Amino acid sequence: MSLDPTPAQIAAVRGFNRYYTQRIGVLQERLLDSPHSLTEVRLLYELAHRPGVSAFELATDLGLDRGYLSRMLKRFESRGLIARTRSTTDGRRHHLRLTPAGRHTFAMLDRRSAGQVATLLGALDPERREDVLAAMRAIHDGLEGIASASTEVVLRGHRPGDIGWVVQRHGELYCREYGWDERFETLVAEIALRFVRTFDPRRERCWIAERGGERLGCVFLAAENRAEARLRMLLVEPHARGLGLGRRLVGECVHFARTAGYRCIVLWTQSNLHAARHLYAEAGFRKTAETPHDDFGEGLIAETWTLGLAPP
């Protein structure tokens, strides 16, 4: 049997691409009722989520012609949307950041895009909506598997730059996905600072999940006292979910805590973090307490979970 795609399969993919690009409006010269093209909106997204990125990195990661990218960046600069800072280690490179006007423009586009998708999904009943989302995940995971099959996800200890990334991504992701405010990012920063200042490599560990130089997730295990360890700051990037990475990170914590001689692991989570709670329950953790609070959002319920450890 031939492994090559059939003409009918190729036609099906091309037909879907034509349908979907028309449906979400990317064929319009200006996207989301703005003066920006699809590529410009994507570039603003990257600049919003990667402050300090260089033009070289953008061209490489997005597969853009450098001349085309340079012209877009000059237009952004002329409109006051971006600012450049010369690199202190390489005078030929500049770090790019959105200005306040650039952040305002991106926020407006981000709201419009989210509203467009909400309208699209809102027309579907809940069961059909889950079917569509599952199909999207299947497409992403299938094609991502082709791109990354030769690149293994590795777990490593923390290095300079990792702690800042942990704090930033917690602040960004939990704001975007759950609406938590800057007080949560401050809490994560305080926990991360304490971990670094008192780090004991014999009894504590940070794991950074990485593939091809890209950070995909993290988790920390910190000493609470001689008998008790605390699992902290579990995070998996959205595009890396579904790979079993969260389960792997939690498993590393449990294994390390057991071999380090702890009698139990505790953790603090929130009742609406369903995916994380599922991982904890699967690993044997049990909820032992809950407390309502409004520390970084309204109507939150904090939960304490505990896992007893048998000797290794």
VEXDREN-2710 file (C-alpha; in Angstrom, 1 decimal):
% VEXDREN-2710
k/r/px/py/pz
1/MET/0.0/0.0/0.0
2/SER/1.3/3.4/-0.9
3/LEU/2.0/5.8/2.0
4/ASP/1.7/8.9/-0.2
5/PRO/-1.4/11.0/0.3
6/THR/-4.0/10.5/-2.4
7/PRO/-5.3/13.3/-4.6
8/ALA/-8.6/13.2/-2.7
9/GLN/-6.8/13.7/0.6
10/ILE/-4.8/16.6/-0.8
11/ALA/-7.9/18.2/-2.2
12/ALA/-9.7/17.8/1.2
13/VAL/-6.9/19.7/3.0
14/ARG/-6.8/22.4/0.4
15/GLY/-10.6/22.8/0.6
16/PHE/-10.5/23.0/4.4
17/ASN/-7.8/25.7/4.2
18/ARG/-9.9/27.8/1.7
19/TYR/-13.0/27.4/3.9
20/TYR/-11.4/28.2/7.2
21/THR/-9.3/31.2/6.1
22/GLN/-12.4/32.7/4.5
23/ARG/-14.5/32.0/7.6
24/ILE/-12.1/33.7/10.0
25/GLY/-11.5/36.7/7.7
26/VAL/-7.8/36.4/7.0
27/LEU/-8.4/37.0/3.3
28/GLN/-9.3/40.6/4.1
29/GLU/-6.6/43.1/3.3
30/ARG/-6.9/44.6/6.8
31/LEU/-7.6/42.2/9.7
32/LEU/-10.1/42.7/12.5
33/ASP/-11.2/46.0/11.2
34/SER/-7.7/47.4/11.7
35/PRO/-5.1/49.0/9.4
36/HIS/-2.9/45.9/9.9
37/SER/-2.4/42.9/7.7
38/LEU/-2.5/39.3/9.1
39/THR/1.3/39.2/9.2
40/GLU/1.5/42.5/11.0
41/VAL/-1.1/41.3/13.6
42/ARG/0.9/38.1/14.1
43/LEU/4.1/40.2/14.5
44/LEU/2.4/42.3/17.2
45/TYR/1.4/39.2/19.0
46/GLU/5.0/38.0/19.1
47/LEU/6.3/41.4/20.3
48/ALA/3.6/41.4/23.0
49/HIS/4.6/38.0/24.3
50/ARG/8.4/38.2/23.7
51/PRO/9.6/41.6/24.9
52/GLY/13.2/42.1/24.0
53/VAL/13.2/39.7/21.1
54/SER/15.5/40.6/18.2
55/ALA/14.6/41.0/14.5
56/PHE/16.8/38.0/13.7
57/GLU/14.9/35.8/16.1
58/LEU/11.6/36.9/14.7
59/ALA/12.6/36.3/11.1
60/THR/13.9/32.8/12.0
61/ASP/11.0/31.7/14.2
62/LEU/8.3/33.0/11.9
63/GLY/10.0/32.1/8.6
64/LEU/9.8/35.7/7.3
65/ASP/12.0/37.3/4.7
66/ARG/14.3/39.7/6.6
67/GLY/13.7/42.5/4.2
68/TYR/10.0/42.1/4.5
69/LEU/10.2/42.0/8.3
70/SER/12.5/45.1/8.3
71/ARG/9.9/47.1/6.4
72/MET/7.1/46.1/8.8
73/LEU/9.2/47.0/11.8
74/LYS/10.0/50.4/10.3
75/ARG/6.3/51.0/9.8
76/PHE/5.6/50.1/13.4
77/GLU/8.4/52.4/14.5
78/SER/7.0/55.3/12.4
79/ARG/3.6/54.8/14.0
80/GLY/5.1/54.7/17.5
81/LEU/4.2/51.1/18.2
82/ILE/7.7/49.7/18.9
83/ALA/10.9/50.9/20.4
84/ARG/14.4/49.5/19.8
85/THR/17.2/49.1/22.3
86/ARG/20.8/48.3/21.2
87/SER/22.1/45.0/22.6
88/THR/24.8/45.4/25.2
89/THR/26.6/42.2/23.9
90/ASP/26.2/42.6/20.2
91/GLY/26.0/46.2/18.8
92/ARG/24.6/44.9/15.5
93/ARG/21.4/43.7/17.1
94/HIS/18.5/45.6/18.7
95/HIS/16.0/44.4/21.3
96/LEU/12.4/45.2/20.3
97/ARG/9.5/46.1/22.6
98/LEU/6.0/47.4/22.2
99/THR/5.6/51.0/23.4
100/PRO/2.5/51.9/25.5
101/ALA/0.8/52.8/22.2
102/GLY/1.8/49.4/20.8
103/ARG/0.5/47.5/23.8
104/HIS/-2.8/49.4/23.5
105/THR/-3.0/48.5/19.8
106/PHE/-2.3/44.8/20.5
107/ALA/-4.8/44.7/23.4
108/MET/-7.5/46.1/21.1
109/LEU/-6.7/43.5/18.4
110/ASP/-6.5/40.7/20.9
111/ARG/-10.0/41.6/22.3
112/ARG/-11.4/41.7/18.8
113/SER/-9.8/38.3/17.9
114/ALA/-11.1/36.7/21.1
115/GLY/-14.6/38.2/20.4
116/GLN/-14.5/36.8/16.8
117/VAL/-13.7/33.3/18.1
118/ALA/-16.3/33.6/20.9
119/THR/-18.9/34.4/18.3
120/LEU/-17.8/31.4/16.1
121/LEU/-17.9/28.9/19.0
122/GLY/-21.0/30.5/20.5
123/ALA/-23.0/29.4/17.5
124/LEU/-22.3/25.7/18.5
125/ASP/-24.0/23.7/21.2
126/PRO/-21.6/22.5/23.9
127/GLU/-21.2/18.9/22.5
128/ARG/-20.5/20.1/19.0
129/ARG/-18.1/22.7/20.3
130/GLU/-16.1/20.1/22.0
131/ASP/-16.0/18.1/18.8
132/VAL/-14.6/21.0/16.9
133/LEU/-12.0/21.8/19.6
134/ALA/-11.0/18.1/19.7
135/ALA/-10.5/18.1/15.9
136/MET/-8.4/21.3/16.1
137/ARG/-6.2/19.6/18.8
138/ALA/-5.9/16.5/16.6
139/ILE/-4.7/18.6/13.6
140/HIS/-2.2/20.6/15.8
141/ASP/-0.8/17.5/17.5
142/GLY/-0.6/15.5/14.3
143/LEU/1.3/18.2/12.4
144/GLU/3.4/19.2/15.4
145/GLY/4.4/15.6/15.7
146/ILE/5.9/15.8/12.2
147/ALA/7.9/18.9/13.1
148/SER/9.2/17.8/16.4
149/ALA/9.4/14.0/16.1
150/SER/13.2/14.2/16.0
151/THR/13.4/16.6/19.0
152/GLU/13.0/15.1/22.4
153/VAL/11.5/17.0/25.4
154/VAL/14.2/17.1/28.1
155/LEU/13.9/18.0/31.8
156/ARG/16.8/20.0/33.2
157/GLY/17.6/22.1/36.2
158/HIS/17.2/25.9/36.2
159/ARG/19.7/28.2/34.6
160/PRO/20.1/32.0/34.5
161/GLY/17.0/33.4/32.8
162/ASP/14.7/30.6/33.7
163/ILE/13.3/32.1/36.9
164/GLY/12.3/35.3/35.0
165/TRP/10.6/33.2/32.4
166/VAL/8.7/31.2/35.1
167/VAL/7.4/34.4/36.7
168/GLN/6.5/36.0/33.3
169/ARG/4.7/33.0/31.9
170/HIS/2.7/32.5/35.1
171/GLY/1.6/36.1/35.0
172/GLU/0.7/36.1/31.3
173/LEU/-1.0/32.7/31.1
174/TYR/-3.1/32.8/34.2
175/CYS/-4.3/36.3/33.3
176/ARG/-5.2/35.3/29.8
177/GLU/-6.9/31.9/30.8
178/TYR/-8.4/32.8/34.2
179/GLY/-8.4/36.6/34.5
180/TRP/-6.1/36.6/37.5
181/ASP/-4.5/40.0/38.1
182/GLU/-0.9/41.2/38.7
183/ARG/-1.1/40.1/42.4
184/PHE/-0.8/36.5/41.2
185/GLU/2.4/37.3/39.3
186/THR/3.7/39.1/42.4
187/LEU/3.0/36.0/44.4
188/VAL/4.9/33.8/41.9
189/ALA/7.8/36.2/42.0
190/GLU/8.0/36.0/45.8
191/ILE/7.9/32.2/45.8
192/ALA/10.6/32.1/43.0
193/LEU/12.8/34.6/44.8
194/ARG/12.6/32.6/48.1
195/PHE/13.4/29.4/46.2
196/VAL/16.6/30.8/44.6
197/ARG/17.8/32.5/47.8
198/THR/17.5/29.4/50.0
199/PHE/18.0/26.7/47.4
200/ASP/19.4/23.4/48.7
201/PRO/20.2/21.1/45.8
202/ARG/20.2/18.1/48.1
203/ARG/16.6/18.5/49.0
204/GLU/15.1/20.9/46.4
205/ARG/14.8/20.9/42.7
206/CYS/13.5/22.9/39.7
207/TRP/12.7/21.1/36.5
208/ILE/12.5/23.1/33.2
209/ALA/10.9/21.1/30.3
210/GLU/12.7/22.1/27.0
211/ARG/12.5/21.0/23.4
212/GLY/14.9/22.3/20.8
213/GLY/15.9/25.2/23.1
214/GLU/12.2/26.2/23.7
215/ARG/10.9/26.2/27.3
216/LEU/7.7/24.2/27.4
217/GLY/7.0/23.9/31.2
218/CYS/8.3/23.9/34.7
219/VAL/7.7/22.6/38.2
220/PHE/9.5/23.2/41.6
221/LEU/9.9/21.1/44.7
222/ALA/10.9/23.1/47.8
223/ALA/11.5/22.1/51.4
224/GLU/8.7/23.0/53.8
225/ASN/10.5/21.4/56.7
226/ARG/12.6/18.2/57.3
227/ALA/9.6/15.9/56.7
228/GLU/7.5/17.8/54.2
229/ALA/8.2/19.1/50.7
230/ARG/6.0/21.5/48.7
231/LEU/5.2/21.2/45.0
232/ARG/5.1/24.6/43.4
233/MET/4.6/26.5/40.2
234/LEU/3.6/23.7/37.8
235/LEU/3.1/25.1/34.3
236/VAL/2.8/23.7/30.8
237/GLU/2.7/26.0/27.8
238/PRO/-0.7/25.7/25.9
239/HIS/0.9/24.4/22.7
240/ALA/2.7/21.6/24.7
241/ARG/-0.4/20.3/26.5
242/GLY/-1.6/16.8/25.6
243/LEU/2.0/15.5/25.4
244/GLY/1.9/14.1/29.0
245/LEU/4.3/16.7/30.1
246/GLY/2.4/17.8/33.2
247/ARG/2.2/14.1/34.3
248/ARG/5.9/13.8/33.8
249/LEU/6.8/16.9/35.8
250/VAL/4.6/15.8/38.7
251/GLY/6.1/12.3/38.6
252/GLU/9.7/13.8/38.8
253/CYS/8.7/15.7/41.9
254/VAL/7.2/12.6/43.6
255/HIS/10.3/10.5/42.7
256/PHE/12.8/13.1/43.9
257/ALA/10.8/13.8/47.2
258/ARG/10.7/10.1/47.9
259/THR/14.4/9.5/47.3
260/ALA/15.3/12.7/49.3
261/GLY/13.6/11.2/52.4
262/TYR/10.5/13.4/52.7
263/ARG/7.4/11.8/54.4
264/CYS/4.9/13.8/52.3
265/ILE/4.4/16.4/49.6
266/VAL/1.9/19.2/50.0
267/LEU/0.7/21.7/47.3
268/TRP/-1.6/24.7/47.0
269/THR/-3.9/25.0/44.0
270/GLN/-7.2/26.5/43.0
271/SER/-10.5/24.7/42.5
272/ASN/-10.9/25.9/38.9
273/LEU/-7.6/24.5/37.7
274/HIS/-9.2/21.3/36.6
275/ALA/-6.4/19.9/34.5
276/ALA/-3.8/20.3/37.2
277/ARG/-6.2/18.9/39.9
278/HIS/-6.7/15.8/37.7
279/LEU/-2.9/15.3/37.5
280/TYR/-2.6/15.6/41.3
281/ALA/-5.4/13.1/41.9
282/GLU/-3.9/10.7/39.4
283/ALA/-0.5/10.9/41.2
284/GLY/-2.2/10.0/44.5
285/PHE/-2.6/13.4/46.0
286/ARG/-5.8/14.0/48.1
287/LYS/-7.5/17.3/48.9
288/THR/-7.2/18.0/52.6
289/ALA/-8.5/21.6/52.9
290/GLU/-10.1/24.5/51.0
291/THR/-10.5/28.2/51.7
292/PRO/-12.4/30.9/49.7
293/HIS/-10.4/34.0/48.9
294/ASP/-10.1/37.0/46.6
295/ASP/-6.3/37.4/46.7
296/PHE/-5.8/37.7/42.9
297/GLY/-9.3/37.3/41.5
298/GLU/-12.9/37.1/42.6
299/GLY/-14.6/34.0/44.0
300/LEU/-11.6/31.8/44.2
301/ILE/-11.3/28.7/46.3
302/ALA/-7.8/27.7/47.4
303/GLU/-7.2/24.0/48.0
304/THR/-4.4/22.1/49.9
305/TRP/-3.6/18.7/48.5
306/THR/-1.3/16.1/50.2
307/LEU/0.5/13.0/49.2
308/GLY/2.0/10.6/51.8
309/LEU/5.3/9.0/50.7
310/ALA/6.5/5.5/51.5
311/PRO/10.3/5.1/52.0
312/PRO/12.1/4.3/48.7
END
